[in-house]
Amino acid sequence: MSQDSQAAPKVGFVSLGCPKALVDSEQILTQLRAEGYETAKSYDGADLVIVNTCGFIDAAVQESLDAIGEALTENGKVIVTGCLGAKKDADGKDIIQNVHPKVLEVTGPHALGEVMAAVHKHLPKPHDPFLDLVPAAGVKLTPKHFAYLKISEGCNHRCSFCIIPSMRGDLVSRPVAEVMLEAENLFKAGVKELLVISQDTSAYGVDVKFRTGFWNGKPLRTHMTQLSAALGELAAQYGAWVRLHYVYPYPHVDDVIPLMAEGRILPYLDVPLQHAHPDVLKRMKRPASGEKNIERIQAWRRMAPDLTIRSTFITGFPGETEAEFEYLLDFLREARIDRLGCFAYSPVEGATANDLPDQVPEEVKEDRRRQVMELQEGISRQRLQAKVGKTIKVLIDSVDASGATARSAADAPEIDGVVYVKLPYEPHRKLKVGEFVDVRVTAADAHDLWAES
Ligand code: SF4
């Protein structure tokens, strides 16, 4: 190491929140590294600390405020970014400045330029940046074999329970060539699974009227279907997977299902439905709420029989009647969704749903959530049981002396189940992290699979 790099200022980084916030953190860390800053592993080794916050629910706000407090006590020089940075309290004052007035600067989410300007002000840039130290793929916080690819920022919808648009603004799609270049760099750096994320993946390109860009000298539209096909083609050259998240059930989603059936992208659709009853969906102001979701799901499964559907639901949304809840249960019995998350409705400060009449009592919301999870447990158990005896392809996430933990096409990292793989009997056959292996499923419960290679 040269003297210059030893003298490089060190920045500590605390990253909280969802995958979208994680991508923001990665971009900031990449830029810091590009400019010659180093990252510090402890507060006392850092010249300055950046805290990327989450402001979605009350527990996340508290966690973020605590993290800022800790960074101030342990280090003292703190810059805050992320969703909580854009949030005001009931009196219209910035929450962070109010609770922690010693914070040096506060920015909202997706504010790479502002964060870097704050860093330059409080910890001036090193004289001689080591630009070539930046890996082409940028600095990733996820394990090297999978990575999130954010294709747009913000959202044009105004779901009544959500404040993301007020924090992150309207939809801004990244240029399609930039997205493809980032994907290529990630594959070149060894990424074997690319997780496409945004607030609303199906809306990709709406803001730029699906403008035609260019990739590898060929025209490519800024559109979910064309992007999915192009990513699938690119991934095939590297033997990698592409998985789509946050897809709303607009009619054009039907066009990506054939790509899944043909194995060009993973047969996995993360569709956050939130409810089934049309009146509840209307009160939620959900996108594509007029779609006949049962028919859509059945048609998708006919087109791609191996399709895994993940969704999330909310119980006890304001005004949810017993009949509307029963309708949801009937929907779930029929839809037989593979992977399901369910939350009891929790009001978020600033959301318009807070003003809706007939708020549902806490114990009713919770009891309904429990009923959904109980129903889902049985469905999930049956769907996973049907895989026992089959051979499936998995991606190895970790290996230790007792075996390997892997995921199949049906399992997104961190939110779905896993496949526990028994180590091979032959000592020369070692399983490696980031490697694809064909395994035979030997057992299942309601969440995970067990298999041998
Ligand atoms: S689609 Fe709805 S829930 Fe999702 S970010 Fe937009 S407003 Fe929020």
Residues whose N, C-alpha, C, O or C-beta is under 5 A from the ligand:
A	BS01	SF4	C155 H157 R158 C159 C162 I164 Q199
